[in-house]
Amino acid sequence: MKTGFVLKTVFFILLITATLYIIHSCEMPATGFDNVEDAILYTKDQNSDVFQPDSTIRVMTWNIRFGIGRGLWSIDACGNRVIFSEGEIFEGLNNIVDRINLVQPDILLLQEVHINSTCSAYIDELRWILDHTYFNYAAYGSSWKSQVIPSDGLGRMDECNAILSRWPITEAKRIQLELRMDEGRLVRYFDNRHCIVKAKIVIPDVESFYAVNIHTSAFATDDTKYQHLVKFKEVLDDITQSGNRFVAGGDLNTIPPGSDSTDFCFEDMCPGESFHKPGDKPQHKDGSNYTPESKWLMPLYTTYKCAVPLSVYQSDQIAYFTHTTRPAHFWDRTLDYLFTNYRWRNGSVITHQEFLNDSDHAPVSAEFVIEK
């Protein structure tokens, strides 16, 4: 069968599918967003007592992989699973909540939280986490939202970046990031809409405080991820120039400058794949070769204070690894970060590598010094 005919047939099927969803739901199949718009706010039905901070507050960032732990998902772990059961998702969420309640962060930045997705049994994971922890408030912005994704059996998708707080969240904004330009228009239409979520948090006796959460592109082969990092710094610069404090972080999907290993094609390779050999197309696995990105994080490191300073990381890299794609292996690279324009308490940062089975990312937490 000729390739051109196959492509035309697939495109026709996808076009019919999209048209039917438009007709029956009065919604576009995939959701587009304005450059800046209001984030969605959640409030707990029965608020916990107001927490009075002392001299520091603990901040944590965690990509929770929508509650499937180290499961063999087809999208990122060489697996053949696409849909997970309600029981599996609730088990994963219970484990995540147990970890959160153990660490007791005051502000929590989460990535890959699902709101109403087929692959996670249509559970509103953010609402569930909010209701099963001590947090009172949350804000989120969708980073991948579609009525149906007509490939890989994904179906409905609503994945988000979320900020949870003990204290009221106001002026929460979703900031759109650049779309990938290294893929066709049809694929791009249904693909991720990466974003930044920025929220003002009203902490007792603390003025003008913001939390910022980002999840950059993982698989782009062009400069999309770089543009995401540039925009992230622009948002932080704007907060700083306005005389405000911030804590910021998330899954930046790139490794720190000076990392000993920069190419993870072999670590991430699935059965039947081949890279780095003559004739291989591509030569590198998408999202696994960080070598061209070696200096992309330097503007953040030189302008703001990372919870794990670059010199500390470079002296003992494995102690700060936060990610691996291999389900049965220990962490093998650092992708997750916390930054501030003020101060972290010395020695307070923890890379929670012991949470090995709860996600393909380890959370990072640190104590921010508050100025009353």
N, C-alpha and C positions, 0 to 999 in steps of 0.2 A: 504494500500500500504506500502510495507516495506521501512524503512528509507534508507537502503543502496541503493535500486533501485532509490529512489528519488534523493539522492545525486549524484549518477552516471549520472542520466539524466540531472540534473542541470549543472554538470561539463561539460558534452558533449555539451550542448547548448552554454555554455560560451566559450568552446574551438572552436566551429564552428564560433561563432560571432567574436572572436579574429582573427581567420584565415582569414575570409573574409575581415576584415579591413586591415590586413597585405597585402593581395593580391591586393586590390583595391587602397590603399593609399600609399603603399610602406613605411609605417611608422609602428612602433610598436604601439599596442593599448595604452599602458601607457608609458610615457616618463621616462627614467632613466637619471641620472645625474652623472657627475664626482664629486669627493670629493670637488674640488674647480674649478670653471670655471667663465668666464666673465658673469657679470650680463648684462641685456638688458638696453640700455640707450635710453632715450627719450629727445628731445629738442623741446621747443615751436617754432612754425614757425616764430612768431614775438615776440622776447624777450621783456620783460618789462625792464624799465630803471634799471641800476645796482644800487642795494640798498647798501648804505654805513652804516654799523653797527656802533653803538656808543660804549657803554661799555658792552652791553649784547645782546644776540640773544635769541628769544623765540623758544623753541623746543616743539613739541607735538607728542604724540603717540595716535593712535586710530585704533581699530578693527572696521571696518565699516560694517561688515556683508554683503558685496557685494550689499549694497544699498537697502535692503529690510526692513530696520527699525526694528520694533518689529513683523514683519509678522510671521505667524505660519508655519515655515518651517519644513519639516518632519524630517530633520537630527538632529535638536537640540532644538526644542521647542514644542514637543508633537503635532505637526500639521500634516496636510495631504497635504500641498502644496509642490510641487517639482519644478515646472516651474513658473516663474513670467514673466509678460508681459513687453514689451518695455516701455509702459506708466508707469507701476509701478516702474521699475528700474530708469527711468529718474526722476520721482518724488522724489525717495529716494536720488538720486545723487544731485538733486537741493538742497534738504535740507542739505545734507552733505557739499556742496560747500558754502552754506549760512553760515554755522557754521564756516567753515575754514576761510572764508573772514572776519567773525566777530572777531575771535580770533587773526588772522594775525600771525601765527607762521612763522618763517623764515626757519625752517627745520621741515619736517613732516614725521613721520614714520607711515605707514599704513599697516594693515594686512587685509586679506580676501578681496583683490581687484581682480575682475575678468577681464580677458583680452578677452576671446572668449569662453564663456561657455553657454551651452544650458539653464541652469536654470536662467540666467540673460540676455536672449535675444541676446546673442552673441555681447554685447556691450563692447568695449574696455574702461573700466571704468577709467583706469589710464590716458589714453589719454584725455578722457572727463574732468576729474578733472583738469589735467594740463592746458587744453585750457580754462577752466572757472574760473581759479584762477590766481593769480599774479606770481605763480611759473614759473621758466624758464626751469628747468631741473628735470629729474626723472631717477631713476634706479630701476629695479625690478628683482627678482628671483622667478621662479615658485615654489610653494609649493604643488601643486596638479594638475598634468597635464596628461590628458588622451584623446585619440581620442574618446573613448566611455567608460563609466562606466556601465557595464551590470547589474545594480541593482538599484532598487528604481526609475527607470526612469530618472536618472541623465544625461545620455548622455555624451556629450562632456564637458570637464572641464579644465579650466586653471585659477587657483587661485594663487595669488602671495603676497609676501611681497614687499612693495615699499618704496622708500625714495624720497621725493620731496624737492627741494632746490631753493632758489633765485639765488644761485651762481653755477658755473660750477661743475659738478660731474666728477671725474676721478678715474681710478683704481677701478671701482666697481666690486665686486666679489660676487658670489653666493657660499655659503659654505654648503655642504650637512650635514644633521644631521642623527643620527641613525634611522633606520626603526624599527617599532614595531615588536617584536618577540612573542607577545601574541596572534597572529591571524594566520590563515592558510596561506599558500603560495599564493593561488589564491587571497584571499582577500587582502593580503599585496601588491600583484602586482598592484592592482588598487587603493590602498589607498594613503594617503598623503605622499608627499616627503618633510617633514618639512625642513626648511633651515634658514640660517642666510644671510642677505645681508649687506655687508660692503662697504662703499663708502668714498673715499677721496673727500672733498669739499674744493674748492679754494675760501676762503673768503678774501676780500681785507685786506691787512696788518696783516693777521692771518696765521701763519705757521702750517703745519702738523696737520690738523684737520680731524677727521673721524666721520661718523655717522654709527651706527650699529643697525639693526632691526632684531628681532627674533619673531617667533610664535611657541611655543612649542606644543607638543602633548596634546590634551585635554582629550582623552579617553583611553589612554594606561593604562593597569592594571599591567604592569611589571615596570622595572626601566627605560623605554625609556625616560620619561620626565626628570628624574634625569640626564641621559646622555646628554640630550639637554642642561640642565643648566650648566653642567660641561664644555661642549664645548663652550658655550656662554662666560663663564669666561675665558677660554683659549684664545679666540679671543681677549677679552678685555685686558688680561695680555700681550699678544703679542704687542698690540698697545702701551701699557704703557711702556713696556720694551724697545721699539724702540724710546722712548722719545716724543711720540705724545699725543695730547689731543683727547678725544672722548666724544660724547654723545651717549647713547645707551638705548634701551628700547624695549617695545613691549608687547604682550600678553603672559605672562609667564605661564598662566593656573595653578597657584598655589597661595596660600594665604600667607601673611606675618607671620613670627614667632610670637607667642604670641596672635594669633587671638582668640577671644572668642568662635567662632563657627568654627568647622573644618569638620563637616559632613553635607552635604546638600542633602542627598538622598531623604528626604521627600519634601524639597522645589522643587527638580527637578523631582519628580516622576510624570509619566504620568498616565492617567486613565487605570486601569487594571494591573498596575505594583504593586509589593510588595517587600519590602526590610526590613531587620532587624528582620524578623520573623523566627521561626524554620522551616527549610525545604526550605527557600528561596535560590534559586541559580540563580544569585549570591546574597550574603548578602547585597552588596552595589551596587548602580547604577554606571556604568562605568563613571569615570570622576567627580564624585560628593563627594567622600570621600577623603579629604586632610589630614586626621589625620596622616598617615604614612609619610607625606611630611613636617612635622612641622619644620624641620631644614634645608631643602634643599636650602633655599635662604640665609642662614647665611653667606656663603663665599662671596656672592655679597655684602651684607650689611657691613661686616667687612672690606672688601678690598676697596670698592668704595662708593661714596656718592649718596645716593638715594634722589630724589627730595622731597620725603616725608620720613624724617628720621624715623627709627623704633620707637623711643620714642614718636614722634609726632603722628604716626599712632595709637600706643597702647593707647594713652591718649584720643582719640576720633575717634574710628574706623569707625563708620558709615559715618563720614564726608569724608572718602576717599574710600568708596565702589565704584566699577566701573563696576559691572556685575550682571546680574540676568538672569535666563533662563525663568522666568515667564513674559509673555507679559504685564500683567496689573499691575505689581508690581514695587516698587522702588528697587534700587540697594541693594544687600544683601551680597556682598563679594568683595574683592579686588584682581584683577588678572593682572592689567596693571601698568607698572613701567617705570621710567626714572632713569638712573644712569650716573655718570660721574667720571672721574679720576681727575677732577679739582674742580670747584666751581659752585654752584647754587646761585643766588641772594637770600638772606634771605627773606622769606615771599612771594616769587614770584610764588610758585606752586599753580596751580588751578586744582581741580578735577571737571570737567564740568558736574556735576550731573544734571544740568538743561536741558541737551540735552537728555531727557529721551526717546523720541520716534524715534530717528534717527538710533539706533543700539541697540544690546543687551550689548554693552560696552559703558561706558562713556570715553571720551578722557581725557588725563592728559597732562597739559602743565606747563613749568617752564622756567625761564630765566637763561641761561648759561652765566657766566661771561667770557668774552673774554680777552685774554692777547695778546696785540699787540706788 
